[in-house]
Amino acid sequence: MSVTFRLPFILAALAGLAGCATVPPAPAAPVEVAIIAINDFHGNLEPPRRSVTAQRADGSEVSVPAGGAAYLAGAIASLRARHRHSAVVSAGDMIGASPLASGYFLDEPAIQAMNLAGVEFNALGNHEFDRGRAEVLRIQNGGCEKTGIRNPCALEPFAGARFRQLAANTLAESGQTLLPGTALKTFGSGPASVTVGFIGVTTKATSTLVSPDGIAGLTFADEAATINAAVPALRASGADAVVVLIHEGGSTEGGYNDKSCPALSGAIVPILEGLSVKVDAVVSGHTHRAYVCQVARGDAGPTLLTSAGSAGTLVTEIVLAIDPASGAVEMRRADNHIVQGEGYSDTRGAVPLAADVPRFDPQPEVAALVARYVAASREAAARPVGRLAGPAERAMHGPGPRLVADAQLAASRSAGAVLAFTNPFGVRTDLVPSPDGTVTYGQLYAMQPFANTLVTMTLTGAQIRAALEQGLADPANTQWLAPSANVSYRYDMTRPAGARIREVTVDGQPLDPARAYRVTVNSFLSTGGDGYAAFREGTDRTVGVSDLEALEMWLDDEGVRPVPAMPRALDDAR
């Protein structure tokens, strides 16, 4: 039997075979990677009784109650479920200045909540250093070693953060970073895989924002220079895209998800201007503002800049589309999502749930953790500590800082103190008593959460005047020290820096530049915190009770403590 083929058929077959041999494989499609980002959580385990203003479809506005660790964890889980590839990150201040339920337990429950929420990388913020470098390391590595005033592991052993904390610009004495500065994560496999590099930095101003004693030996390098130095190494290690987690930020005049990003300003702007064009996205924080910006970066295309407000009220969904063949980021977009929590009421009225705004289901494990620690802190929080005649607002020239200064002077008289100062930036909330004037320990804790001790030192009148001047040196960041009731001063901001304090009196007498005075400040100020270098010159130091204990003793000392009414810092230019 023979088989006969016609010539055209043979030629067509051969052509087909040749075609199969020369057709290249189809290029892999861009890989989409979601970066789910938060910042400035500050240990807000419970819904923080805050709202986010959202715009409805008809143009009207609605206040949406937002936040709470369980709802935040639920939002993170829901957003991750939308994407095949994702990473969860934070831009610092995850802990510190926290409500009682977390802060009373050294923020161990906040770290546990973030473990359960699936956080993978967190850039250290300034508040991570509130309790010093030893506590920074304990928070990362776990353990029950006591590094400060409060006892760790009060409810259960603490295993530490399961996520990696990044500190590229935090340098120890050796010149090495205190913790790793960068990390890589690969998504997908084979030719369709992409790798994202992460760089974590904190604000270089951290040394002025925490107690210098706690960070002795550490330096905080320039943010942009640190990032730019890290980018080539990440690229050489295979990073197709680079995402920066930075605890520094800015503000805009737009809403929480306004993509026009109107009037972007703040410390983040010069940092962005100095960044390598090879940075693809910047997750920022520190300012507690919310924004989504596409910042022009020359021929390389825009850099995406985001921030998710604070206290877990928002979460950012960033999407990068990366070409696995070239490593080019072909698309960048982001949205801020409201973490709708629980309705509440305050002095301004009710803030109910918004039916037309999505609500994420609370994560059960996180909810159980929060309930356990809230219950443990409730007895301490509810304990009455005294009575106050009215509200003491935290405003710069308000009665709250004056009340704190008065309490600190009274608590340190035995150390010879004749006057006291406090930094209003350290007074974190208004102190609002119940209708009968009762003030609770929980309220005091919210007002003074840092566990600073009182330090009484000897300073000359000239050194005291220098300290007052230091608070007024930068008109863009002024802080008028709040003095005890026996002290007043006058200032004029139209005069040159260093000559703005006009007059200071102590007990009705002019401050004598040559006289030695015993002065009480908190331990943060005593070592030059907030830029008050003059306090580092104090001698014959005596360490006393904590600022919180001083305030409690002051309120407990008489029936109803009056609210300090008279201003003690007066503007001569007005």
Secondary structure, 3 states (H helix, E strand, C coil): CCCCCCHHHHHHHHHHHHHHHHCCCCCCCCEEEEEEEECCCCCCCCCCCEEEEEECCCCCEEEEEECCHHHHHHHHHHHHHCCCCEEEEECCCCCCCCCHHHHCCCCHHHHHHHHHHCCCEEECCHHHHCCCHHHHHHHHHCCCCCCCCCCCCCCCCCCCCCCEEECCCEECCCCCECCCCEEEEEECCHHHCEEEEEEEEECCCHHHHCCHHHHCCCEECCHHHHHHHHHHHHHHCCCCEEEEEEECCCECCCCCCCCCCCCCECCHHHHHHCCCCCCCEEECCCCCCEEEEEECCHHHCCEEEEEECCCCCEEEEEEEEECCCCCCEEEEEEEEEECECCCEEECCEEECCCCCCCCCCCCHHHHHHHHHHHHHHHHHHHCEEEEECCCECCCCCCHHHHHHHHHHHHHCHHHCCCEEEECHHHCCCCECCCCCCEEEHHHHHHHCCCCCEEEEEEEEHHHHHHHHHHCCCCHHHCCCCEECCCEEEEECCCCCCCCCEEEEEECCEECCCCCEEEEEEEHHHHCCHHHCHHHHHCEEEEEEEEHHHHHHHHHCCCCCECCCCCCCEEECCC
